Amino acid sequence: MTEPSAKDKPNAATCRLQVVLFTNLVPIYQLASSWAARHGHRLKLLVTTPGPTARRSTLYQAVVAAAPPEQDILITTRMRRLAAHLAPLAPDLIISGSFPYRIPAEVTALPRLGAYNMHPAALPRYRGPNAFRAIYEGQPLGATLHRTEEEFDAGPILFRREAPLPTDASVESVMAAWGRVISEVWEEGLARAIAGEPGEPQNDADATYAALFSDDETWLDWGRPKSTLQRQATALNLFGPQARASLDDRPVLIERLDPLPEPRPAGRNGEVIALEESSYTLVVADGLVRVRARPLTA
């Protein structure tokens, strides 16, 4: 007896699925709710969190604020209690994206169609908590939908895509390009997951780890090229300013950095040649940049 093909099996994609989403980011919640609405599924529960004690964040508050009143929401830091809360919901599918905890195995075992994670990098490269590191290092933008397993970001891959980092690596252009990649991976990857595809195992030999930025990495060096400085500032500032630098021997928080087309004038790297309110024009290795900055407070 032969195994029925995917087209001969019951089409789960035509059924109304009960979906539980784990995320701390508004764009992921919006992507999930839009996807569910288009396909007639129900986003039954949104799980979000202030995160581990050592890495508390207020991002979850924006997710809660973005959700409509009818959206059921669980805010928690207690992963061991999740299975008891979720089991009565009988979820068909669990999806996570930008969630700072490991989801327990007893939770990922609940949905009949499995548990999947959207990782914003082309796995197995850049596993870990800081996919922004790919931008910082000038690598392509990527996204992967994979099965959730005990090891972070290591499950079989349902779908993966990459796109070049924009030449103008501003926050706006990077987020727009990355959003297109993530949306494609979300749509196609979940279609494959719902169809019952097992995914392709990752090659651990190709894996790299995306660690959080060190304190030294958050300080910009005006001796670098302007394109390098822009992508590093963007990587650090995608979800709030973290980029720091010294301006006129004063530490500042860099809120935005844009390369300028003018040739490099005479002067030392980091020299401010124009100032307008909080906007500085300064010399870097291969030209000029304009930065918006404010004093760095402890």
Backbone as CSV, one residue per row, in Angstrom:
resi,resn,N_x,N_y,N_z,CA_x,CA_y,CA_z,C_x,C_y,C_z
1,MET,0.852,-1.192,0.000,0.000,0.000,0.000,0.886,1.240,0.000
2,THR,0.601,2.167,-0.902,1.436,3.352,-0.997,0.893,4.461,-0.105
3,GLU,1.830,5.332,0.347,1.472,6.483,1.171,0.756,7.506,0.294
4,PRO,-0.405,8.052,0.717,-1.082,9.060,-0.092,-0.220,10.303,-0.247
5,SER,-0.313,10.927,-1.419,0.439,12.156,-1.644,-0.211,13.297,-0.878
6,ALA,0.521,14.438,-0.811,0.013,15.585,-0.071,-1.334,16.051,-0.626
7,LYS,-1.506,15.988,-1.959,-2.758,16.477,-2.543,-3.930,15.550,-2.260
8,ASP,-3.638,14.266,-1.913,-4.708,13.318,-1.588,-5.102,13.345,-0.127
9,LYS,-4.263,13.990,0.724,-4.553,14.047,2.148,-5.559,15.153,2.430
10,PRO,-6.283,15.072,3.571,-7.184,16.163,3.926,-6.419,17.477,3.974
11,ASN,-6.990,18.507,3.399,-6.306,19.800,3.307,-6.561,20.617,4.562
12,ALA,-5.583,20.589,5.500,-5.739,21.327,6.751,-5.814,22.823,6.509
13,ALA,-5.239,23.272,5.389,-5.225,24.709,5.115,-6.617,25.262,4.855
14,THR,-7.569,24.376,4.483,-8.934,24.846,4.240,-9.758,24.830,5.512
15,CYS,-9.212,24.328,6.614,-9.933,24.256,7.881,-9.636,25.502,8.710
16,ARG,-10.525,25.801,9.629,-10.298,26.910,10.541,-9.392,26.412,11.659
17,LEU,-8.154,26.850,11.653,-7.180,26.390,12.635,-7.191,27.287,13.860
18,GLN,-6.954,26.664,15.014,-6.820,27.385,16.272,-5.322,27.585,16.521
19,VAL,-4.880,28.856,16.516,-3.458,29.178,16.522,-3.094,29.919,17.804
20,VAL,-1.959,29.534,18.409,-1.386,30.263,19.544,-0.081,30.887,19.071
21,LEU,0.069,32.183,19.332,1.253,32.927,18.900,2.059,33.384,20.100
22,PHE,3.378,33.173,20.050,4.317,33.675,21.058,5.161,34.769,20.413
23,THR,5.059,35.996,20.886,5.919,37.049,20.345,6.010,38.239,21.288
24,ASN,7.084,39.005,21.119,7.287,40.250,21.849,7.376,41.445,20.908
25,LEU,7.069,41.232,19.630,7.220,42.299,18.651,5.904,42.583,17.934
26,VAL,5.576,43.864,17.830,4.362,44.275,17.134,4.337,43.781,15.682
27,PRO,5.436,43.930,14.896,5.368,43.475,13.498,5.042,41.988,13.361
28,ILE,5.530,41.162,14.276,5.216,39.736,14.208,3.743,39.498,14.538
29,TYR,3.227,40.204,15.539,1.801,40.062,15.851,0.954,40.503,14.661
30,GLN,1.301,41.606,14.039,0.531,42.098,12.896,0.607,41.126,11.725
31,LEU,1.787,40.556,11.493,1.947,39.572,10.428,1.075,38.349,10.690
32,ALA,1.088,37.868,11.936,0.320,36.674,12.285,-1.181,36.919,12.196
33,SER,-1.632,38.055,12.705,-3.072,38.319,12.696,-3.569,38.533,11.266
34,SER,-2.759,39.184,10.421,-3.139,39.371,9.023,-3.198,38.030,8.296
35,TRP,-2.191,37.193,8.530,-2.171,35.856,7.917,-3.381,35.043,8.347
36,ALA,-3.686,35.045,9.636,-4.830,34.282,10.144,-6.136,34.770,9.521
37,ALA,-6.300,36.085,9.423,-7.529,36.638,8.849,-7.670,36.246,7.375
38,ARG,-6.578,36.296,6.610,-6.632,35.964,5.180,-7.026,34.523,4.953
39,HIS,-6.553,33.638,5.843,-6.774,32.207,5.634,-7.931,31.649,6.461
40,GLY,-8.618,32.504,7.185,-9.779,32.049,7.938,-9.441,31.300,9.205
41,HIS,-8.231,31.504,9.742,-7.853,30.861,10.993,-8.131,31.787,12.167
42,ARG,-8.046,31.247,13.356,-8.313,32.046,14.557,-7.057,32.141,15.403
43,LEU,-6.621,33.350,15.656,-5.503,33.582,16.567,-6.073,33.534,17.983
44,LYS,-6.067,32.335,18.524,-6.817,32.084,19.748,-6.179,32.716,20.978
45,LEU,-4.853,32.776,21.000,-4.160,33.341,22.162,-2.847,33.964,21.724
46,LEU,-2.574,35.132,22.259,-1.282,35.794,22.109,-0.541,35.677,23.434
47,VAL,0.655,35.095,23.390,1.494,34.970,24.580,2.667,35.927,24.430
48,THR,2.849,36.795,25.420,3.953,37.755,25.393,4.536,37.886,26.794
49,THR,5.643,38.597,26.926,6.360,38.561,28.199,7.302,39.745,28.367
50,PRO,7.532,40.189,29.602,8.598,41.159,29.844,9.991,40.544,29.769
51,GLY,10.078,39.235,29.667,11.353,38.573,29.464,12.053,38.155,30.737
52,PRO,13.191,37.468,30.581,13.959,37.005,31.734,14.434,38.163,32.604
53,THR,14.694,37.881,33.858,15.093,38.913,34.811,16.309,39.691,34.335
54,ALA,17.265,39.004,33.740,18.503,39.672,33.312,18.322,40.505,32.051
55,ARG,17.196,40.309,31.341,16.986,41.028,30.078,15.545,41.515,29.984
56,ARG,15.096,42.207,31.015,13.743,42.741,31.003,13.564,43.735,29.848
57,SER,12.362,43.751,29.272,12.064,44.631,28.156,10.614,45.106,28.268
58,THR,10.360,46.296,27.735,8.991,46.810,27.708,8.333,46.593,26.344
59,LEU,8.982,45.874,25.430,8.426,45.671,24.098,7.051,45.015,24.143
60,TYR,6.833,44.135,25.110,5.547,43.434,25.204,4.385,44.406,25.373
61,GLN,4.645,45.549,25.990,3.578,46.525,26.211,3.038,47.053,24.887
62,ALA,3.926,47.250,23.919,3.491,47.711,22.599,2.678,46.633,21.892
63,VAL,3.040,45.367,22.090,2.287,44.268,21.490,0.871,44.245,22.057
64,VAL,0.757,44.377,23.365,-0.566,44.390,24.007,-1.386,45.573,23.500
65,ALA,-0.751,46.727,23.377,-1.460,47.916,22.916,-1.922,47.780,21.466
66,ALA,-1.180,47.023,20.656,-1.525,46.865,19.239,-2.653,45.877,19.010
67,ALA,-2.905,45.011,19.981,-3.928,43.977,19.821,-5.327,44.562,20.027
68,PRO,-6.312,44.109,19.280,-7.687,44.592,19.474,-8.270,44.058,20.784
69,PRO,-9.339,44.675,21.276,-9.908,44.262,22.574,-10.334,42.803,22.613
70,GLU,-10.722,42.249,21.473,-11.200,40.862,21.469,-10.084,39.824,21.475
71,GLN,-8.825,40.263,21.366,-7.701,39.323,21.369,-7.380,38.864,22.779
72,ASP,-7.452,37.565,23.022,-7.045,37.019,24.319,-5.525,37.049,24.411
73,ILE,-5.019,37.511,25.565,-3.581,37.721,25.745,-3.146,37.116,27.066
74,LEU,-2.014,36.438,27.054,-1.387,35.942,28.277,-0.015,36.590,28.406
75,ILE,0.194,37.353,29.470,1.496,37.953,29.770,2.114,37.135,30.889
76,THR,3.260,36.551,30.646,3.815,35.627,31.635,5.329,35.560,31.564
77,THR,5.934,35.180,32.660,7.358,34.814,32.695,7.499,33.375,33.203
78,ARG,6.401,32.693,33.376,6.393,31.358,34.001,6.173,30.277,32.939
79,MET,7.258,29.885,32.297,7.171,28.937,31.202,6.690,27.551,31.666
80,ARG,6.993,27.183,32.897,6.629,25.846,33.368,5.126,25.682,33.564
81,ARG,4.410,26.789,33.634,2.964,26.705,33.837,2.177,26.796,32.533
82,LEU,2.879,26.994,31.420,2.194,27.249,30.161,1.356,26.080,29.675
83,ALA,1.872,24.863,29.811,1.151,23.706,29.284,-0.236,23.586,29.897
84,ALA,-0.347,23.831,31.180,-1.645,23.747,31.845,-2.616,24.794,31.320
85,HIS,-2.094,25.982,30.961,-2.948,27.042,30.423,-3.370,26.753,28.985
86,LEU,-2.447,26.171,28.200,-2.702,26.018,26.776,-3.438,24.733,26.405
87,ALA,-3.270,23.680,27.180,-3.881,22.393,26.832,-5.390,22.494,26.610
88,PRO,-6.144,23.203,27.479,-7.598,23.287,27.247,-7.975,24.000,25.951
89,LEU,-7.061,24.774,25.376,-7.352,25.483,24.135,-7.284,24.570,22.916
90,ALA,-6.671,23.411,23.065,-6.508,22.450,21.966,-6.005,23.127,20.692
91,PRO,-4.849,23.761,20.757,-4.357,24.474,19.564,-3.990,23.512,18.444
92,ASP,-4.249,23.938,17.223,-3.808,23.172,16.061,-2.366,23.500,15.706
93,LEU,-1.958,24.727,16.033,-0.668,25.225,15.585,-0.130,26.210,16.612
94,ILE,1.160,26.104,16.926,1.850,27.105,17.731,2.924,27.743,16.858
95,ILE,2.949,29.072,16.861,3.948,29.803,16.100,4.630,30.790,17.035
96,SER,5.944,30.904,16.936,6.683,31.875,17.736,7.574,32.712,16.835
97,GLY,7.880,33.897,17.330,8.794,34.784,16.620,9.233,35.890,17.550
98,SER,10.538,36.040,17.740,11.075,37.065,18.649,10.468,36.932,20.031
99,PHE,10.565,35.730,20.580,10.114,35.438,21.933,11.335,35.024,22.737
100,PRO,11.595,35.658,23.899,12.903,35.512,24.540,13.099,34.279,25.418
101,TYR,12.114,33.390,25.462,12.249,32.180,26.270,12.240,30.940,25.383
102,ARG,12.857,29.893,25.887,12.708,28.576,25.280,11.306,28.058,25.610
103,ILE,10.555,27.674,24.612,9.201,27.160,24.845,9.308,25.693,25.240
104,PRO,8.755,25.314,26.413,8.936,23.953,26.918,8.400,22.887,25.963
105,ALA,9.026,21.713,26.008,8.634,20.615,25.130,7.195,20.187,25.358
106,GLU,6.728,20.284,26.603,5.340,19.885,26.865,4.348,20.843,26.219
107,VAL,4.795,22.038,25.901,3.946,22.995,25.183,4.010,22.733,23.682
108,THR,5.215,22.562,23.141,5.341,22.350,21.697,4.735,21.020,21.264
109,ALA,4.519,20.107,22.214,3.895,18.828,21.884,2.378,18.925,21.787
110,LEU,1.794,20.035,22.200,0.329,20.154,22.252,-0.341,20.244,20.881
111,PRO,0.128,21.084,19.968,-0.632,21.274,18.721,-0.523,20.077,17.779
112,ARG,-1.625,19.745,17.165,-1.639,18.561,16.284,-0.806,18.769,15.026
113,LEU,-0.636,20.030,14.605,0.162,20.310,13.407,1.583,20.747,13.738
114,GLY,1.908,20.809,15.022,3.272,21.117,15.414,3.484,22.553,15.846
115,ALA,4.712,22.835,16.283,5.123,24.164,16.732,6.270,24.629,15.842
116,TYR,6.216,25.910,15.450,7.167,26.445,14.483,7.646,27.816,14.949
117,ASN,8.870,28.142,14.565,9.454,29.424,14.930,9.888,30.170,13.682
118,MET,9.597,31.487,13.676,10.119,32.361,12.629,11.394,33.001,13.140
119,HIS,12.520,32.637,12.544,13.798,33.211,12.947,14.244,34.200,11.877
120,PRO,14.579,35.440,12.238,14.898,36.459,11.244,16.331,36.401,10.732
121,ALA,16.757,35.216,10.321,18.065,35.020,9.693,17.984,33.731,8.885
122,ALA,18.928,33.562,7.975,18.955,32.373,7.129,19.704,31.261,7.858
123,LEU,18.961,30.473,8.598,19.564,29.377,9.365,20.229,28.372,8.426
124,PRO,21.276,27.692,8.927,21.744,27.647,10.321,22.690,28.774,10.736
125,ARG,22.943,29.744,9.844,23.772,30.881,10.262,22.957,31.821,11.137
126,TYR,23.646,32.454,12.051,23.053,33.442,12.954,21.927,32.859,13.819
127,ARG,22.174,31.668,14.351,21.291,31.179,15.406,21.474,32.067,16.643
128,GLY,20.459,32.113,17.491,20.626,32.852,18.731,19.777,34.108,18.799
129,PRO,20.004,34.921,19.847,19.073,36.001,20.179,19.255,37.293,19.405
130,ASN,20.252,37.373,18.508,20.567,38.684,17.928,20.783,38.589,16.419
131,ALA,19.697,38.382,15.688,19.806,38.323,14.226,20.204,39.670,13.632
132,PHE,20.081,40.752,14.410,20.541,42.062,13.939,22.044,42.056,13.665
133,ARG,22.740,41.083,14.207,24.188,40.986,13.999,24.511,40.814,12.515
134,ALA,23.627,40.172,11.751,23.874,40.012,10.310,23.942,41.374,9.625
135,ILE,23.062,42.300,10.025,23.095,43.658,9.465,24.383,44.347,9.896
136,TYR,24.709,44.246,11.165,25.917,44.868,11.717,27.154,44.429,10.935
137,GLU,27.166,43.164,10.511,28.321,42.606,9.821,28.217,42.711,8.300
138,GLY,27.138,43.338,7.798,27.005,43.554,6.364,26.572,42.338,5.576
139,GLN,25.892,41.394,6.220,25.443,40.176,5.562,24.009,40.358,5.022
140,PRO,23.566,39.465,4.119,22.202,39.579,3.582,21.145,39.470,4.679
141,LEU,19.984,40.036,4.397,18.827,39.879,5.269,18.234,38.497,5.032
142,GLY,17.813,37.826,6.080,17.273,36.487,5.917,16.130,36.214,6.858
143,ALA,15.453,35.103,6.606,14.394,34.624,7.493,14.215,33.136,7.247
144,THR,13.816,32.431,8.299,13.629,30.982,8.231,12.442,30.586,9.088
145,LEU,11.557,29.745,8.550,10.541,29.103,9.382,11.001,27.677,9.630
146,HIS,11.109,27.309,10.893,11.609,25.977,11.230,10.791,25.376,12.367
147,ARG,10.870,24.081,12.490,10.203,23.395,13.599,10.882,23.778,14.912
148,THR,10.078,23.942,15.941,10.614,24.280,17.256,11.066,23.000,17.951
149,GLU,12.336,22.969,18.308,12.895,21.828,19.037,13.584,22.325,20.296
150,GLU,14.115,21.396,21.082,14.682,21.762,22.382,15.827,22.757,22.240
151,GLU,16.674,22.568,21.225,17.780,23.501,21.012,17.293,24.701,20.218
152,PHE,17.666,25.898,20.657,17.243,27.119,19.980,17.619,27.103,18.496
153,ASP,16.643,27.408,17.637,16.873,27.686,16.214,17.515,26.529,15.463
154,ALA,17.304,25.313,15.924,18.008,24.178,15.332,17.085,23.170,14.657
155,GLY,15.768,23.413,14.659,14.832,22.451,14.096,14.838,22.417,12.576
156,PRO,14.255,21.368,11.991,14.184,21.253,10.531,13.535,22.474,9.886
157,ILE,14.040,22.841,8.727,13.634,24.062,8.032,12.490,23.770,7.061
158,LEU,11.407,24.550,7.190,10.298,24.459,6.250,10.513,25.378,5.057
159,PHE,11.036,26.584,5.313,11.272,27.528,4.223,12.267,28.581,4.684
160,ARG,13.121,29.012,3.748,14.180,29.977,4.071,14.416,30.873,2.863
161,ARG,14.670,32.159,3.144,14.962,33.102,2.076,16.003,34.115,2.540
162,GLU,16.751,34.684,1.567,17.678,35.775,1.819,17.461,36.862,0.776
163,ALA,17.826,38.087,1.134,17.788,39.211,0.201,18.971,40.105,0.516
164,PRO,19.509,40.798,-0.482,20.670,41.674,-0.230,20.328,42.769,0.775
165,LEU,21.297,43.129,1.585,21.155,44.282,2.459,21.086,45.529,1.579
166,PRO,20.079,46.404,1.763,19.987,47.592,0.915,21.254,48.443,0.977
167,THR,21.595,49.049,-0.150,22.748,49.951,-0.178,22.548,51.099,0.795
168,ASP,21.340,51.662,0.785,20.964,52.640,1.808,20.427,51.856,2.991
169,ALA,21.303,51.583,3.945,20.933,50.703,5.065,20.332,51.495,6.219
170,SER,19.377,52.368,5.904,18.667,53.088,6.956,17.684,52.146,7.640
171,VAL,17.197,52.539,8.806,16.205,51.720,9.505,15.009,51.472,8.603
172,GLU,14.543,52.505,7.902,13.338,52.371,7.079,13.549,51.389,5.924
173,SER,14.672,51.516,5.208,14.889,50.642,4.054,15.162,49.205,4.486
174,VAL,15.886,49.037,5.575,16.160,47.688,6.071,14.879,47.020,6.532
175,MET,14.054,47.725,7.295,12.817,47.126,7.784,11.876,46.784,6.629
176,ALA,11.819,47.631,5.599,10.952,47.341,4.455,11.425,46.093,3.710
177,ALA,12.732,46.008,3.446,13.268,44.849,2.731,13.151,43.578,3.561
178,TRP,13.456,43.680,4.836,13.372,42.514,5.726,11.921,42.063,5.878
179,GLY,11.011,43.032,5.953,9.595,42.687,6.071,9.107,41.862,4.899
180,ARG,9.577,42.185,3.691,9.170,41.416,2.513,9.683,39.982,2.592
181,VAL,10.922,39.813,3.040,11.491,38.468,3.170,10.734,37.666,4.224
182,ILE,10.501,38.276,5.372,9.818,37.577,6.463,8.399,37.198,6.061
183,SER,7.695,38.097,5.382,6.321,37.796,4.959,6.279,36.608,4.006
184,GLU,7.229,36.555,3.068,7.275,35.437,2.126,7.552,34.129,2.853
185,VAL,8.494,34.165,3.778,8.850,32.942,4.509,7.691,32.496,5.394
186,TRP,7.034,33.451,6.025,5.880,33.124,6.876,4.790,32.428,6.060
187,GLU,4.440,33.013,4.927,3.348,32.484,4.096,3.684,31.096,3.567
188,GLU,4.829,30.980,2.927,5.187,29.710,2.307,5.545,28.649,3.350
189,GLY,6.269,29.060,4.388,6.663,28.091,5.411,5.474,27.504,6.139
190,LEU,4.509,28.335,6.495,3.329,27.818,7.210,2.450,26.977,6.296
191,ALA,2.392,27.319,5.023,1.646,26.479,4.087,2.245,25.074,4.057
192,ARG,3.561,24.996,4.065,4.217,23.686,4.065,4.013,22.961,5.395
193,ALA,4.059,23.720,6.487,3.838,23.105,7.798,2.436,22.524,7.899
194,ILE,1.446,23.289,7.461,0.060,22.840,7.541,-0.183,21.651,6.619
195,ALA,0.558,21.582,5.517,0.433,20.449,4.600,1.112,19.193,5.133
196,GLY,1.816,19.333,6.253,2.428,18.157,6.876,3.845,17.861,6.447
197,GLU,4.507,18.805,5.777,5.891,18.556,5.376,6.797,18.533,6.602
198,PRO,7.750,17.611,6.651,8.587,17.481,7.847,9.692,18.527,7.952
199,GLY,10.065,19.138,6.853,11.169,20.081,6.860,12.504,19.405,6.621
200,GLU,13.501,20.215,6.297,14.847,19.715,6.003,15.758,19.923,7.200
201,PRO,16.401,18.864,7.693,17.308,19.025,8.846,18.410,20.036,8.551
202,GLN,18.794,20.781,9.576,19.880,21.747,9.433,21.235,21.049,9.519
203,ASN,22.199,21.626,8.841,23.570,21.141,8.915,24.281,21.921,10.019
204,ASP,24.491,21.275,11.156,25.095,21.957,12.297,26.511,22.445,11.999
205,ALA,27.166,21.823,11.049,28.532,22.246,10.704,28.550,23.647,10.118
206,ASP,27.426,24.091,9.571,27.351,25.422,8.974,26.825,26.471,9.950
207,ALA,26.516,26.052,11.166,25.859,26.955,12.111,26.827,27.996,12.665
208,THR,26.298,29.215,12.837,27.009,30.271,13.561,26.067,30.811,14.625
209,TYR,26.624,31.496,15.603,25.832,31.985,16.724,25.824,33.509,16.744
210,ALA,24.635,34.086,16.863,24.471,35.543,16.890,24.300,35.995,18.332
211,ALA,25.411,36.321,18.965,25.371,36.767,20.357,24.863,38.201,20.448
212,LEU,24.406,38.570,21.629,24.037,39.953,21.873,25.249,40.850,21.663
213,PHE,25.010,42.100,21.315,26.118,43.025,21.109,26.850,43.279,22.421
214,SER,28.165,43.254,22.334,28.963,43.603,23.507,28.933,45.109,23.707
215,ASP,29.370,45.557,24.876,29.412,46.992,25.135,30.306,47.697,24.118
216,ASP,31.445,47.095,23.798,32.360,47.710,22.832,31.711,47.857,21.457
217,GLU,30.902,46.872,21.065,30.287,46.904,19.736,29.235,47.995,19.605
218,THR,28.721,48.504,20.697,27.709,49.559,20.614,28.325,50.935,20.400
219,TRP,29.659,51.036,20.469,30.345,52.314,20.263,30.821,52.410,18.817
220,LEU,30.363,53.434,18.116,30.766,53.644,16.728,32.144,54.278,16.664
221,ASP,32.906,53.856,15.645,34.268,54.335,15.431,34.273,55.198,14.177
222,TRP,34.532,56.500,14.326,34.478,57.415,13.196,35.589,57.163,12.179
223,GLY,36.512,56.264,12.469,37.540,55.897,11.508,37.080,54.843,10.517
224,ARG,35.809,54.439,10.571,35.274,53.451,9.639,34.559,54.146,8.469
225,PRO,34.357,53.422,7.346,33.633,54.000,6.202,32.187,54.337,6.566
226,LYS,31.616,55.289,5.845,30.262,55.758,6.176,29.206,54.666,5.986
227,SER,29.366,53.791,4.989,28.389,52.713,4.801,28.432,51.733,5.969
228,THR,29.638,51.458,6.481,29.779,50.587,7.652,29.120,51.218,8.869
229,LEU,29.353,52.490,9.065,28.768,53.185,10.212,27.251,53.203,10.131
230,GLN,26.707,53.387,8.928,25.252,53.418,8.804,24.638,52.063,9.157
231,ARG,25.189,50.981,8.604,24.572,49.688,8.896,24.760,49.287,10.343
232,GLN,25.893,49.662,10.953,26.078,49.348,12.362,25.101,50.142,13.231
233,ALA,24.909,51.420,12.926,23.949,52.219,13.680,22.541,51.672,13.500
234,THR,22.199,51.267,12.281,20.873,50.710,12.025,20.666,49.420,12.800
235,ALA,21.652,48.534,12.771,21.534,47.267,13.499,21.322,47.498,14.985
236,LEU,22.008,48.483,15.530,21.904,48.772,16.960,20.595,49.469,17.312
237,ASN,19.990,50.161,16.352,18.869,51.048,16.657,17.523,50.585,16.128
238,LEU,17.419,49.368,15.610,16.173,48.938,14.983,14.980,49.000,15.936
239,PHE,15.196,48.705,17.194,14.086,48.749,18.153,14.443,49.635,19.340
240,GLY,14.972,50.811,19.015,15.335,51.775,20.050,16.815,52.047,20.035
241,PRO,17.223,53.303,20.249,18.636,53.676,20.134,19.542,52.945,21.121
242,GLN,20.576,52.313,20.577,21.641,51.714,21.388,23.019,52.182,20.929
243,ALA,23.093,52.742,19.707,24.388,53.149,19.159,24.933,54.337,19.942
244,ARG,26.216,54.259,20.288,26.861,55.321,21.051,28.137,55.755,20.335
245,ALA,28.567,56.976,20.647,29.794,57.494,20.045,30.274,58.685,20.851
246,SER,31.439,59.168,20.464,31.984,60.375,21.082,31.918,61.515,20.070
247,LEU,31.304,62.624,20.474,31.245,63.826,19.649,31.824,64.986,20.443
248,ASP,32.853,65.593,19.892,33.532,66.686,20.605,33.910,66.253,22.022
249,ASP,34.397,65.015,22.117,34.858,64.444,23.388,33.730,64.271,24.410
250,ARG,32.493,64.236,23.931,31.350,63.988,24.814,30.650,62.705,24.369
251,PRO,30.306,61.817,25.294,29.567,60.611,24.909,28.119,60.951,24.556
252,VAL,27.650,60.409,23.420,26.286,60.678,22.977,25.620,59.380,22.542
253,LEU,24.295,59.421,22.538,23.490,58.340,21.996,23.120,58.721,20.572
254,ILE,23.476,57.875,19.604,23.214,58.161,18.196,21.825,57.638,17.845
255,GLU,20.916,58.544,17.547,19.552,58.152,17.203,19.391,57.844,15.719
256,ARG,20.217,58.457,14.875,20.152,58.215,13.434,21.481,58.617,12.808
257,LEU,21.868,57.892,11.748,23.102,58.194,11.031,22.857,58.008,9.540
258,ASP,23.132,59.049,8.752,22.945,58.993,7.300,24.223,59.416,6.592
259,PRO,24.698,58.622,5.623,25.846,59.040,4.812,25.475,60.241,3.946
260,LEU,26.435,61.107,3.679,26.245,62.257,2.804,27.081,62.059,1.540
261,PRO,26.632,62.610,0.398,27.329,62.356,-0.867,28.599,63.180,-1.056
262,GLU,28.769,64.222,-0.282,29.922,65.098,-0.482,31.243,64.360,-0.228
263,PRO,32.314,64.753,-0.940,33.628,64.123,-0.709,34.168,64.479,0.668
264,ARG,35.116,63.694,1.098,35.712,63.917,2.420,36.559,65.185,2.407
265,PRO,36.278,66.105,3.318,37.130,67.294,3.405,38.373,67.004,4.246
266,ALA,39.264,67.944,4.290,40.394,67.812,5.204,39.871,67.860,6.634
267,GLY,40.518,67.133,7.500,40.096,67.113,8.894,40.259,65.733,9.482
268,ARG,40.185,65.669,10.777,40.358,64.378,11.461,39.030,63.636,11.517
269,ASN,39.108,62.305,11.591,37.907,61.498,11.738,37.174,61.888,13.023
270,GLY,35.855,62.082,12.904,35.059,62.473,14.054,34.938,63.971,14.237
271,GLU,35.606,64.750,13.410,35.543,66.206,13.550,34.175,66.715,13.092
272,VAL,33.526,67.489,13.930,32.228,68.073,13.604,32.474,69.337,12.784
273,ILE,31.886,69.385,11.569,32.083,70.557,10.720,30.808,71.392,10.587
274,ALA,29.684,70.879,11.070,28.436,71.645,11.061,27.542,71.118,12.158
275,LEU,26.786,72.022,12.770,25.872,71.658,13.853,24.585,72.438,13.709
276,GLU,23.467,71.738,13.700,22.149,72.371,13.657,21.254,71.665,14.652
277,GLU,20.964,72.323,15.770,20.222,71.727,16.884,20.901,70.417,17.286
278,SER,20.201,69.285,17.155,20.808,68.006,17.567,21.363,67.227,16.377
279,SER,21.529,67.872,15.219,22.037,67.222,14.021,23.463,67.685,13.753
280,TYR,24.379,66.706,13.660,25.798,66.988,13.474,26.247,66.452,12.115
281,THR,27.072,67.228,11.423,27.758,66.733,10.235,29.222,66.565,10.600
282,LEU,29.750,65.358,10.353,31.117,65.102,10.779,31.876,64.264,9.780
283,VAL,33.183,64.310,9.923,34.106,63.627,9.025,34.301,62.185,9.483
284,VAL,34.258,61.250,8.498,34.585,59.849,8.784,35.610,59.390,7.759
285,ALA,35.925,58.108,7.758,37.062,57.612,6.971,36.992,57.987,5.504
286,ASP,35.797,57.900,4.890,35.723,58.106,3.446,34.739,59.206,3.043
287,GLY,34.378,60.080,3.956,33.457,61.148,3.583,32.806,61.805,4.779
288,LEU,31.520,62.110,4.630,30.767,62.805,5.674,29.518,62.016,6.038
289,VAL,29.112,62.127,7.290,27.838,61.589,7.738,27.108,62.663,8.534
290,ARG,25.786,62.553,8.540,24.979,63.403,9.405,24.361,62.514,10.472
291,VAL,24.490,62.916,11.715,23.939,62.124,12.806,23.009,62.992,13.652
292,ARG,21.981,62.341,14.146,21.134,62.956,15.163,21.483,62.299,16.488
293,ALA,21.799,63.099,17.485,22.324,62.554,18.729,21.802,63.352,19.913
294,ARG,21.883,62.733,21.072,21.552,63.394,22.332,22.535,62.940,23.397
295,PRO,22.693,63.711,24.439,23.671,63.340,25.467,23.399,61.955,26.043
296,LEU,24.446,61.238,26.280,24.338,59.894,26.850,24.321,60.026,28.373
297,THR,23.234,59.573,28.973,23.113,59.622,30.415,23.324,58.235,30.987
298,ALA,23.709,58.189,32.241,24.005,56.904,32.876,22.726,56.098,33.033
